[in-house]
Amino acid sequence: MKSLFKTVALITMFSVITRIIGFLFRIYLSREVGAEALGMYQVAFSIFMVLLTIIASGLPLIMSRMTSSFTISKEKEKQSSLVSTALIFSVLLSVFLCVIVLVFRNLFAKLFTDERCLQILIIMLPSLIFSSVYCVLRGAMWGKDNYFALCISELYEQVVRIFICVIVLTSSLTVIEKAFNVAWSLNWACLLSMIFVILLYFFYNGSLSKPSKKIFKPLIKQSAPITGIRVASSFIQPLVALILPAKLMSIGYTSTQALSLYGVAVGMTLPLLFVPTTIIGSLSTALIPDMSKALTQNDQAHIENRIRSSIVFSLFISALFIPAYLGMGELAGIFLYDNVMSGTLLQSSSFVLLPLGLTNITSSLLNSLGFEVKSFKNFICGTIVMFVCIWFLPKFVGINAFVWGMGGSYLVTSLLNISMLKKKTGVKLKIGKTVLMLILVILPSASLTAFVVGICNNFLPLFFTLAFGGCVSVVSFVLLCGVFNLIDVKAFLIKSKDYLGKIGKKKVKMKKA
């Protein structure tokens, strides 16, 4: 467990740094490139991401799981053969997708209102081939528990992308030149990232051997359902973007109002709801090879322990953010976006975090245990609930139909996932009491946060009000969890003290040396 949480901490640290850099880069792009060029690029990029999802979603995850299994069974030849097989398949698939776009370019052109978007998409196509190599080798290193290489390669890709983009934009004059150059910067960044990952793979004793037909079949069979989920997910948002504004217009909103409400919900509220998934996603990344090893060794006790602890951890992290969102959501919306509606939606959707966190971790657990098809079916059931909500509820609750849809979707998916985990592993989760206790802790913590923020807002600047309110929210929530024995605060403090003591001793030794 100690090793797992160190891994989670490492992945989370790099993820936060990478996301912050990416966020700042988006601000730079919006100012440097301009709305028109950025709009063309984003439209083309949305199609590119669907193509990339086909290559880089299910394959790396299954690569990780199979590599981990071969590592435990000490089958180095199969491990090398797996990488070679996956590389050949991934590269051929990426070339095939590129050919499809080029051959049916007239069909793809109909997806865009501006023909220049198709030109931008064609410019980005080499990135698919570079990414096909990149994702396979990262999957192999993931399976070997080489999380530092995994994280540093992702950070390297982000930094290189920004560096190249800044250079090429200095020579851009017209709007279309800027859009084209941003696309070319993606190609160069993916090429350099591919080279970097190849060097990392062989630096950490990676190898290649003859591809195997025996490995090819299970590789494709297991990765296909996960790829299906990711591809389906990439189509959900465009469908919601078409249906929800139309339903809002049908109940009296103008086109401008409907699109504005949708933009607030998706562009402002949703990113804040997904903040906890940065940490939960780090745990999911660490769990894949860990669970694969336990399966190979038939260590049932380890599997059950990981399932229980991972679910409780995800619930705790999700619940940790809810008091802050409930207590100061409106002020957060004003501070971040100068938009009260975004804060109001954040408050009303805050409890979605619990089923969202459960869905993320249980889906990862099912994928780790080899139940990709079951996970895909559960995802489809949840998606149906989402579309039912946004189709029928807008006339009753307006834009909150989106919140109800998300909550219902994640709740159904998480419950089906939990039922499947119980059935397939025999583990007794009993998380109902934990969820109820967390809700009982959230309510007083949120009330205290709202009270403190309400007072501070009268005499403190908004930034300091939110900072102080956030501290009150976290501290009160953690202390109440300790009171109700949801977490062992005393043990945590003792461990932290011991850890800091070890660091101090190391520093003293270094000084003496």
Contacts in CASP RR format, 6 or more apart in sequence:
PFRMAT RR
TARGET T0000
AUTHOR 0000-0000-0000
METHOD contacts of the structure
MODEL  1
MKSLFKTVALITMFSVITRIIGFLFRIYLSREVGAEALGMYQVAFSIFMV
LLTIIASGLPLIMSRMTSSFTISKEKEKQSSLVSTALIFSVLLSVFLCVI
VLVFRNLFAKLFTDERCLQILIIMLPSLIFSSVYCVLRGAMWGKDNYFAL
CISELYEQVVRIFICVIVLTSSLTVIEKAFNVAWSLNWACLLSMIFVILL
YFFYNGSLSKPSKKIFKPLIKQSAPITGIRVASSFIQPLVALILPAKLMS
IGYTSTQALSLYGVAVGMTLPLLFVPTTIIGSLSTALIPDMSKALTQNDQ
AHIENRIRSSIVFSLFISALFIPAYLGMGELAGIFLYDNVMSGTLLQSSS
FVLLPLGLTNITSSLLNSLGFEVKSFKNFICGTIVMFVCIWFLPKFVGIN
AFVWGMGGSYLVTSLLNISMLKKKTGVKLKIGKTVLMLILVILPSASLTA
FVVGICNNFLPLFFTLAFGGCVSVVSFVLLCGVFNLIDVKAFLIKSKDYL
GKIGKKKVKMKKA
1 305 0 8 1.000
1 309 0 8 1.000
4 283 0 8 1.000
4 286 0 8 1.000
4 287 0 8 1.000
4 290 0 8 1.000
4 306 0 8 1.000
7 145 0 8 1.000
7 147 0 8 1.000
7 282 0 8 1.000
7 286 0 8 1.000
8 279 0 8 1.000
8 282 0 8 1.000
8 283 0 8 1.000
8 286 0 8 1.000
9 282 0 8 1.000
10 147 0 8 1.000
10 148 0 8 1.000
10 151 0 8 1.000
11 147 0 8 1.000
11 150 0 8 1.000
11 151 0 8 1.000
11 281 0 8 1.000
11 282 0 8 1.000
11 285 0 8 1.000
11 286 0 8 1.000
12 278 0 8 1.000
12 279 0 8 1.000
12 282 0 8 1.000
13 151 0 8 1.000
14 151 0 8 1.000
14 152 0 8 1.000
14 154 0 8 1.000
14 155 0 8 1.000
15 151 0 8 1.000
15 278 0 8 1.000
15 281 0 8 1.000
15 282 0 8 1.000
16 278 0 8 1.000
17 155 0 8 1.000
18 154 0 8 1.000
18 155 0 8 1.000
18 158 0 8 1.000
19 278 0 8 1.000
21 155 0 8 1.000
21 158 0 8 1.000
21 159 0 8 1.000
21 162 0 8 1.000
22 158 0 8 1.000
22 162 0 8 1.000
25 158 0 8 1.000
25 161 0 8 1.000
25 162 0 8 1.000
25 165 0 8 1.000
28 162 0 8 1.000
28 166 0 8 1.000
29 38 0 8 1.000
29 165 0 8 1.000
29 182 0 8 1.000
30 38 0 8 1.000
32 169 0 8 1.000
32 178 0 8 1.000
33 41 0 8 1.000
33 169 0 8 1.000
33 178 0 8 1.000
33 179 0 8 1.000
33 182 0 8 1.000
34 175 0 8 1.000
34 178 0 8 1.000
36 175 0 8 1.000
37 175 0 8 1.000
37 176 0 8 1.000
37 178 0 8 1.000
37 179 0 8 1.000
37 182 0 8 1.000
38 179 0 8 1.000
38 182 0 8 1.000
39 179 0 8 1.000
40 114 0 8 1.000
40 116 0 8 1.000
40 117 0 8 1.000
40 120 0 8 1.000
40 175 0 8 1.000
40 176 0 8 1.000
40 179 0 8 1.000
41 120 0 8 1.000
41 179 0 8 1.000
41 182 0 8 1.000
41 183 0 8 1.000
43 112 0 8 1.000
43 114 0 8 1.000
43 117 0 8 1.000
44 112 0 8 1.000
44 117 0 8 1.000
44 118 0 8 1.000
44 120 0 8 1.000
44 121 0 8 1.000
44 124 0 8 1.000
44 183 0 8 1.000
45 120 0 8 1.000
45 124 0 8 1.000
46 238 0 8 1.000
47 108 0 8 1.000
47 111 0 8 1.000
47 121 0 8 1.000
48 121 0 8 1.000
48 124 0 8 1.000
48 127 0 8 1.000
48 128 0 8 1.000
49 234 0 8 1.000
50 231 0 8 1.000
50 234 0 8 1.000
50 235 0 8 1.000
51 97 0 8 1.000
51 101 0 8 1.000
51 128 0 8 1.000
52 127 0 8 1.000
52 128 0 8 1.000
52 131 0 8 1.000
53 227 0 8 1.000
53 230 0 8 1.000
53 231 0 8 1.000
53 234 0 8 1.000
54 93 0 8 1.000
54 97 0 8 1.000
54 227 0 8 1.000
54 231 0 8 1.000
55 90 0 8 1.000
55 93 0 8 1.000
55 94 0 8 1.000
55 97 0 8 1.000
55 128 0 8 1.000
55 131 0 8 1.000
55 132 0 8 1.000
55 135 0 8 1.000
56 131 0 8 1.000
56 132 0 8 1.000
56 134 0 8 1.000
56 135 0 8 1.000
57 226 0 8 1.000
57 227 0 8 1.000
57 228 0 8 1.000
57 229 0 8 1.000
57 230 0 8 1.000
57 231 0 8 1.000
58 223 0 8 1.000
58 224 0 8 1.000
58 226 0 8 1.000
58 227 0 8 1.000
58 230 0 8 1.000
59 86 0 8 1.000
59 89 0 8 1.000
59 90 0 8 1.000
59 135 0 8 1.000
59 136 0 8 1.000
59 219 0 8 1.000
59 223 0 8 1.000
59 227 0 8 1.000
60 135 0 8 1.000
60 136 0 8 1.000
60 138 0 8 1.000
60 139 0 8 1.000
60 142 0 8 1.000
61 139 0 8 1.000
61 223 0 8 1.000
61 226 0 8 1.000
61 288 0 8 1.000
61 367 0 8 1.000
62 219 0 8 1.000
62 222 0 8 1.000
62 223 0 8 1.000
62 226 0 8 1.000
63 82 0 8 1.000
63 83 0 8 1.000
63 86 0 8 1.000
63 136 0 8 1.000
63 139 0 8 1.000
63 140 0 8 1.000
63 142 0 8 1.000
63 143 0 8 1.000
63 219 0 8 1.000
64 139 0 8 1.000
64 140 0 8 1.000
64 142 0 8 1.000
64 143 0 8 1.000
64 288 0 8 1.000
64 289 0 8 1.000
64 292 0 8 1.000
65 143 0 8 1.000
65 222 0 8 1.000
65 288 0 8 1.000
65 289 0 8 1.000
65 292 0 8 1.000
65 367 0 8 1.000
65 368 0 8 1.000
65 370 0 8 1.000
66 82 0 8 1.000
66 215 0 8 1.000
66 218 0 8 1.000
66 219 0 8 1.000
66 222 0 8 1.000
66 292 0 8 1.000
67 79 0 8 1.000
67 82 0 8 1.000
67 83 0 8 1.000
67 139 0 8 1.000
67 140 0 8 1.000
67 142 0 8 1.000
67 143 0 8 1.000
67 144 0 8 1.000
67 289 0 8 1.000
68 143 0 8 1.000
68 144 0 8 1.000
68 145 0 8 1.000
68 288 0 8 1.000
68 289 0 8 1.000
68 290 0 8 1.000
68 292 0 8 1.000
68 293 0 8 1.000
68 296 0 8 1.000
69 292 0 8 1.000
69 293 0 8 1.000
69 295 0 8 1.000
69 296 0 8 1.000
70 76 0 8 1.000
70 78 0 8 1.000
70 79 0 8 1.000
70 82 0 8 1.000
71 79 0 8 1.000
71 143 0 8 1.000
71 144 0 8 1.000
71 293 0 8 1.000
72 292 0 8 1.000
72 293 0 8 1.000
72 296 0 8 1.000
72 297 0 8 1.000
73 296 0 8 1.000
76 207 0 8 1.000
77 209 0 8 1.000
78 212 0 8 1.000
78 215 0 8 1.000
79 140 0 8 1.000
80 206 0 8 1.000
80 207 0 8 1.000
80 208 0 8 1.000
80 209 0 8 1.000
81 209 0 8 1.000
81 210 0 8 1.000
81 211 0 8 1.000
81 212 0 8 1.000
81 215 0 8 1.000
82 140 0 8 1.000
82 212 0 8 1.000
82 215 0 8 1.000
82 219 0 8 1.000
83 136 0 8 1.000
83 137 0 8 1.000
83 140 0 8 1.000
83 206 0 8 1.000
83 207 0 8 1.000
83 208 0 8 1.000
84 208 0 8 1.000
84 209 0 8 1.000
84 210 0 8 1.000
84 211 0 8 1.000
85 211 0 8 1.000
85 212 0 8 1.000
85 215 0 8 1.000
85 216 0 8 1.000
85 219 0 8 1.000
86 136 0 8 1.000
86 140 0 8 1.000
86 219 0 8 1.000
87 132 0 8 1.000
87 133 0 8 1.000
87 136 0 8 1.000
87 137 0 8 1.000
87 208 0 8 1.000
88 211 0 8 1.000
89 216 0 8 1.000
89 219 0 8 1.000
89 220 0 8 1.000
90 132 0 8 1.000
90 133 0 8 1.000
90 135 0 8 1.000
90 136 0 8 1.000
91 129 0 8 1.000
91 132 0 8 1.000
91 133 0 8 1.000
93 132 0 8 1.000
94 128 0 8 1.000
94 129 0 8 1.000
94 131 0 8 1.000
94 132 0 8 1.000
95 129 0 8 1.000
97 128 0 8 1.000
98 125 0 8 1.000
98 126 0 8 1.000
98 128 0 8 1.000
98 129 0 8 1.000
101 108 0 8 1.000
101 121 0 8 1.000
101 122 0 8 1.000
101 125 0 8 1.000
102 122 0 8 1.000
102 125 0 8 1.000
105 118 0 8 1.000
105 122 0 8 1.000
108 118 0 8 1.000
108 121 0 8 1.000
109 115 0 8 1.000
109 118 0 8 1.000
112 118 0 8 1.000
116 176 0 8 1.000
116 179 0 8 1.000
119 180 0 8 1.000
120 179 0 8 1.000
120 180 0 8 1.000
120 183 0 8 1.000
123 180 0 8 1.000
123 183 0 8 1.000
123 184 0 8 1.000
123 187 0 8 1.000
124 183 0 8 1.000
124 186 0 8 1.000
124 187 0 8 1.000
126 187 0 8 1.000
126 190 0 8 1.000
126 191 0 8 1.000
127 186 0 8 1.000
127 187 0 8 1.000
127 190 0 8 1.000
130 187 0 8 1.000
130 190 0 8 1.000
130 191 0 8 1.000
130 193 0 8 1.000
130 194 0 8 1.000
131 190 0 8 1.000
131 194 0 8 1.000
133 194 0 8 1.000
133 197 0 8 1.000
133 198 0 8 1.000
134 153 0 8 1.000
134 157 0 8 1.000
134 190 0 8 1.000
134 193 0 8 1.000
134 194 0 8 1.000
134 197 0 8 1.000
137 197 0 8 1.000
137 198 0 8 1.000
137 200 0 8 1.000
137 201 0 8 1.000
138 149 0 8 1.000
138 150 0 8 1.000
138 153 0 8 1.000
138 197 0 8 1.000
139 150 0 8 1.000
140 201 0 8 1.000
140 206 0 8 1.000
141 149 0 8 1.000
141 150 0 8 1.000
141 153 0 8 1.000
141 200 0 8 1.000
141 201 0 8 1.000
141 204 0 8 1.000
142 150 0 8 1.000
142 285 0 8 1.000
142 288 0 8 1.000
142 289 0 8 1.000
143 288 0 8 1.000
143 289 0 8 1.000
143 292 0 8 1.000
144 204 0 8 1.000
144 289 0 8 1.000
145 289 0 8 1.000
146 204 0 8 1.000
147 285 0 8 1.000
147 286 0 8 1.000
149 200 0 8 1.000
149 204 0 8 1.000
150 285 0 8 1.000
152 200 0 8 1.000
153 193 0 8 1.000
153 196 0 8 1.000
153 197 0 8 1.000
153 200 0 8 1.000
156 193 0 8 1.000
156 196 0 8 1.000
157 189 0 8 1.000
157 190 0 8 1.000
157 193 0 8 1.000
157 196 0 8 1.000
160 188 0 8 1.000
160 189 0 8 1.000
160 192 0 8 1.000
160 193 0 8 1.000
160 196 0 8 1.000
161 185 0 8 1.000
161 186 0 8 1.000
161 189 0 8 1.000
164 185 0 8 1.000
164 188 0 8 1.000
164 189 0 8 1.000
164 192 0 8 1.000
165 181 0 8 1.000
165 182 0 8 1.000
165 185 0 8 1.000
165 189 0 8 1.000
168 181 0 8 1.000
168 182 0 8 1.000
168 184 0 8 1.000
168 185 0 8 1.000
169 178 0 8 1.000
169 181 0 8 1.000
169 182 0 8 1.000
169 185 0 8 1.000
171 181 0 8 1.000
172 178 0 8 1.000
172 181 0 8 1.000
222 370 0 8 1.000
222 372 0 8 1.000
223 372 0 8 1.000
224 372 0 8 1.000
225 372 0 8 1.000
225 373 0 8 1.000
225 375 0 8 1.000
225 376 0 8 1.000
226 367 0 8 1.000
226 372 0 8 1.000
226 375 0 8 1.000
226 376 0 8 1.000
228 376 0 8 1.000
229 375 0 8 1.000
229 376 0 8 1.000
229 379 0 8 1.000
232 379 0 8 1.000
232 380 0 8 1.000
232 383 0 8 1.000
233 379 0 8 1.000
236 383 0 8 1.000
236 386 0 8 1.000
237 266 0 8 1.000
239 387 0 8 1.000
240 266 0 8 1.000
240 386 0 8 1.000
240 387 0 8 1.000
240 390 0 8 1.000
240 402 0 8 1.000
241 262 0 8 1.000
241 266 0 8 1.000
243 387 0 8 1.000
243 390 0 8 1.000
243 391 0 8 1.000
244 258 0 8 1.000
244 262 0 8 1.000
244 390 0 8 1.000
244 394 0 8 1.000
244 399 0 8 1.000
244 401 0 8 1.000
244 402 0 8 1.000
245 255 0 8 1.000
245 258 0 8 1.000
245 259 0 8 1.000
245 261 0 8 1.000
245 262 0 8 1.000
246 258 0 8 1.000
247 390 0 8 1.000
247 391 0 8 1.000
247 394 0 8 1.000
247 395 0 8 1.000
247 401 0 8 1.000
248 257 0 8 1.000
248 258 0 8 1.000
248 261 0 8 1.000
248 262 0 8 1.000
248 394 0 8 1.000
248 398 0 8 1.000
248 399 0 8 1.000
249 255 0 8 1.000
249 258 0 8 1.000
250 394 0 8 1.000
250 395 0 8 1.000
251 394 0 8 1.000
251 395 0 8 1.000
251 398 0 8 1.000
253 261 0 8 1.000
261 341 0 8 1.000
261 399 0 8 1.000
262 399 0 8 1.000
262 402 0 8 1.000
264 337 0 8 1.000
264 339 0 8 1.000
264 341 0 8 1.000
264 342 0 8 1.000
264 345 0 8 1.000
264 399 0 8 1.000
265 345 0 8 1.000
265 399 0 8 1.000
265 402 0 8 1.000
265 403 0 8 1.000
266 402 0 8 1.000
268 333 0 8 1.000
268 336 0 8 1.000
268 337 0 8 1.000
268 339 0 8 1.000
268 342 0 8 1.000
268 343 0 8 1.000
268 345 0 8 1.000
269 342 0 8 1.000
269 343 0 8 1.000
269 345 0 8 1.000
269 346 0 8 1.000
269 349 0 8 1.000
272 325 0 8 1.000
272 332 0 8 1.000
272 336 0 8 1.000
272 346 0 8 1.000
273 346 0 8 1.000
273 349 0 8 1.000
273 350 0 8 1.000
273 352 0 8 1.000
273 353 0 8 1.000
273 356 0 8 1.000
273 406 0 8 1.000
274 356 0 8 1.000
275 321 0 8 1.000
276 317 0 8 1.000
276 318 0 8 1.000
276 320 0 8 1.000
276 321 0 8 1.000
276 353 0 8 1.000
276 356 0 8 1.000
276 357 0 8 1.000
277 356 0 8 1.000
277 357 0 8 1.000
277 360 0 8 1.000
279 317 0 8 1.000
280 314 0 8 1.000
280 317 0 8 1.000
280 318 0 8 1.000
280 357 0 8 1.000
280 360 0 8 1.000
280 361 0 8 1.000
281 360 0 8 1.000
281 364 0 8 1.000
283 310 0 8 1.000
283 313 0 8 1.000
283 314 0 8 1.000
283 361 0 8 1.000
283 364 0 8 1.000
284 360 0 8 1.000
284 361 0 8 1.000
284 364 0 8 1.000
287 306 0 8 1.000
287 310 0 8 1.000
287 364 0 8 1.000
287 365 0 8 1.000
287 368 0 8 1.000
288 364 0 8 1.000
288 367 0 8 1.000
288 368 0 8 1.000
290 306 0 8 1.000
290 368 0 8 1.000
291 303 0 8 1.000
291 306 0 8 1.000
291 365 0 8 1.000
291 368 0 8 1.000
291 369 0 8 1.000
292 368 0 8 1.000
293 299 0 8 1.000
294 302 0 8 1.000
294 303 0 8 1.000
294 306 0 8 1.000
295 303 0 8 1.000
295 369 0 8 1.000
300 425 0 8 1.000
303 369 0 8 1.000
303 425 0 8 1.000
303 427 0 8 1.000
304 425 0 8 1.000
304 426 0 8 1.000
304 427 0 8 1.000
306 365 0 8 1.000
307 365 0 8 1.000
307 421 0 8 1.000
307 425 0 8 1.000
307 427 0 8 1.000
307 429 0 8 1.000
308 427 0 8 1.000
308 429 0 8 1.000
310 361 0 8 1.000
310 365 0 8 1.000
311 358 0 8 1.000
311 361 0 8 1.000
311 362 0 8 1.000
311 365 0 8 1.000
311 418 0 8 1.000
311 429 0 8 1.000
311 431 0 8 1.000
312 431 0 8 1.000
312 434 0 8 1.000
313 361 0 8 1.000
314 357 0 8 1.000
314 358 0 8 1.000
314 360 0 8 1.000
314 361 0 8 1.000
315 354 0 8 1.000
315 357 0 8 1.000
315 358 0 8 1.000
315 431 0 8 1.000
315 434 0 8 1.000
315 435 0 8 1.000
315 438 0 8 1.000
316 438 0 8 1.000
316 481 0 8 1.000
316 486 0 8 1.000
316 487 0 8 1.000
317 357 0 8 1.000
318 353 0 8 1.000
318 354 0 8 1.000
318 356 0 8 1.000
318 357 0 8 1.000
318 358 0 8 1.000
319 353 0 8 1.000
319 354 0 8 1.000
319 438 0 8 1.000
319 441 0 8 1.000
319 442 0 8 1.000
319 477 0 8 1.000
320 474 0 8 1.000
320 477 0 8 1.000
320 478 0 8 1.000
321 350 0 8 1.000
321 353 0 8 1.000
322 350 0 8 1.000
322 351 0 8 1.000
322 353 0 8 1.000
322 354 0 8 1.000
322 442 0 8 1.000
322 446 0 8 1.000
323 442 0 8 1.000
323 445 0 8 1.000
323 446 0 8 1.000
323 448 0 8 1.000
323 449 0 8 1.000
323 473 0 8 1.000
323 476 0 8 1.000
323 477 0 8 1.000
324 332 0 8 1.000
324 449 0 8 1.000
324 469 0 8 1.000
324 470 0 8 1.000
324 473 0 8 1.000
324 474 0 8 1.000
325 332 0 8 1.000
325 346 0 8 1.000
325 347 0 8 1.000
325 350 0 8 1.000
325 353 0 8 1.000
326 347 0 8 1.000
326 350 0 8 1.000
326 442 0 8 1.000
326 446 0 8 1.000
326 449 0 8 1.000
326 450 0 8 1.000
327 347 0 8 1.000
327 446 0 8 1.000
327 447 0 8 1.000
327 449 0 8 1.000
327 450 0 8 1.000
327 453 0 8 1.000
327 473 0 8 1.000
328 449 0 8 1.000
328 450 0 8 1.000
328 453 0 8 1.000
328 465 0 8 1.000
328 466 0 8 1.000
328 469 0 8 1.000
328 470 0 8 1.000
328 473 0 8 1.000
329 343 0 8 1.000
329 344 0 8 1.000
329 346 0 8 1.000
329 347 0 8 1.000
330 340 0 8 1.000
330 343 0 8 1.000
330 344 0 8 1.000
330 347 0 8 1.000
331 343 0 8 1.000
331 453 0 8 1.000
331 457 0 8 1.000
331 462 0 8 1.000
331 465 0 8 1.000
331 466 0 8 1.000
332 343 0 8 1.000
332 346 0 8 1.000
332 466 0 8 1.000
333 339 0 8 1.000
333 340 0 8 1.000
333 342 0 8 1.000
333 343 0 8 1.000
333 346 0 8 1.000
334 340 0 8 1.000
334 343 0 8 1.000
334 462 0 8 1.000
335 462 0 8 1.000
335 463 0 8 1.000
335 466 0 8 1.000
336 342 0 8 1.000
345 399 0 8 1.000
345 400 0 8 1.000
345 403 0 8 1.000
348 400 0 8 1.000
348 403 0 8 1.000
349 403 0 8 1.000
349 406 0 8 1.000
349 407 0 8 1.000
352 403 0 8 1.000
352 406 0 8 1.000
352 407 0 8 1.000
352 410 0 8 1.000
354 435 0 8 1.000
354 438 0 8 1.000
355 407 0 8 1.000
355 408 0 8 1.000
355 410 0 8 1.000
355 411 0 8 1.000
355 413 0 8 1.000
355 414 0 8 1.000
356 406 0 8 1.000
356 407 0 8 1.000
356 410 0 8 1.000
357 410 0 8 1.000
357 414 0 8 1.000
358 410 0 8 1.000
358 414 0 8 1.000
358 417 0 8 1.000
358 418 0 8 1.000
359 410 0 8 1.000
359 413 0 8 1.000
359 414 0 8 1.000
359 417 0 8 1.000
362 414 0 8 1.000
362 417 0 8 1.000
362 418 0 8 1.000
362 421 0 8 1.000
363 375 0 8 1.000
363 378 0 8 1.000
363 379 0 8 1.000
363 413 0 8 1.000
363 417 0 8 1.000
365 417 0 8 1.000
365 421 0 8 1.000
366 372 0 8 1.000
366 374 0 8 1.000
366 375 0 8 1.000
366 378 0 8 1.000
366 417 0 8 1.000
366 420 0 8 1.000
366 421 0 8 1.000
367 375 0 8 1.000
369 421 0 8 1.000
369 424 0 8 1.000
369 425 0 8 1.000
371 420 0 8 1.000
371 424 0 8 1.000
374 420 0 8 1.000
374 424 0 8 1.000
375 417 0 8 1.000
375 420 0 8 1.000
377 416 0 8 1.000
378 412 0 8 1.000
378 413 0 8 1.000
378 416 0 8 1.000
378 417 0 8 1.000
378 420 0 8 1.000
379 413 0 8 1.000
381 412 0 8 1.000
381 413 0 8 1.000
381 416 0 8 1.000
382 408 0 8 1.000
382 409 0 8 1.000
382 410 0 8 1.000
382 412 0 8 1.000
382 413 0 8 1.000
382 416 0 8 1.000
383 409 0 8 1.000
385 405 0 8 1.000
385 408 0 8 1.000
385 409 0 8 1.000
385 412 0 8 1.000
386 405 0 8 1.000
386 406 0 8 1.000
386 408 0 8 1.000
386 409 0 8 1.000
389 401 0 8 1.000
389 404 0 8 1.000
389 405 0 8 1.000
389 408 0 8 1.000
389 409 0 8 1.000
390 401 0 8 1.000
390 402 0 8 1.000
390 405 0 8 1.000
392 401 0 8 1.000
393 400 0 8 1.000
393 401 0 8 1.000
393 404 0 8 1.000
393 405 0 8 1.000
394 401 0 8 1.000
397 404 0 8 1.000
418 429 0 8 1.000
418 431 0 8 1.000
421 427 0 8 1.000
421 429 0 8 1.000
422 428 0 8 1.000
422 429 0 8 1.000
434 486 0 8 1.000
437 484 0 8 1.000
437 486 0 8 1.000
438 481 0 8 1.000
438 486 0 8 1.000
440 484 0 8 1.000
441 477 0 8 1.000
441 480 0 8 1.000
441 481 0 8 1.000
441 484 0 8 1.000
441 486 0 8 1.000
442 477 0 8 1.000
444 476 0 8 1.000
444 480 0 8 1.000
445 473 0 8 1.000
445 476 0 8 1.000
445 477 0 8 1.000
445 480 0 8 1.000
446 473 0 8 1.000
448 472 0 8 1.000
448 473 0 8 1.000
448 476 0 8 1.000
449 469 0 8 1.000
449 470 0 8 1.000
449 472 0 8 1.000
449 473 0 8 1.000
449 476 0 8 1.000
452 468 0 8 1.000
452 469 0 8 1.000
452 472 0 8 1.000
453 465 0 8 1.000
453 466 0 8 1.000
453 468 0 8 1.000
453 469 0 8 1.000
453 472 0 8 1.000
454 465 0 8 1.000
456 464 0 8 1.000
456 465 0 8 1.000
456 468 0 8 1.000
456 469 0 8 1.000
457 465 0 8 1.000
460 468 0 8 1.000
478 487 0 8 1.000
478 489 0 8 1.000
479 489 0 8 1.000
481 487 0 8 1.000
481 489 0 8 1.000
482 488 0 8 1.000
482 489 0 8 1.000
END
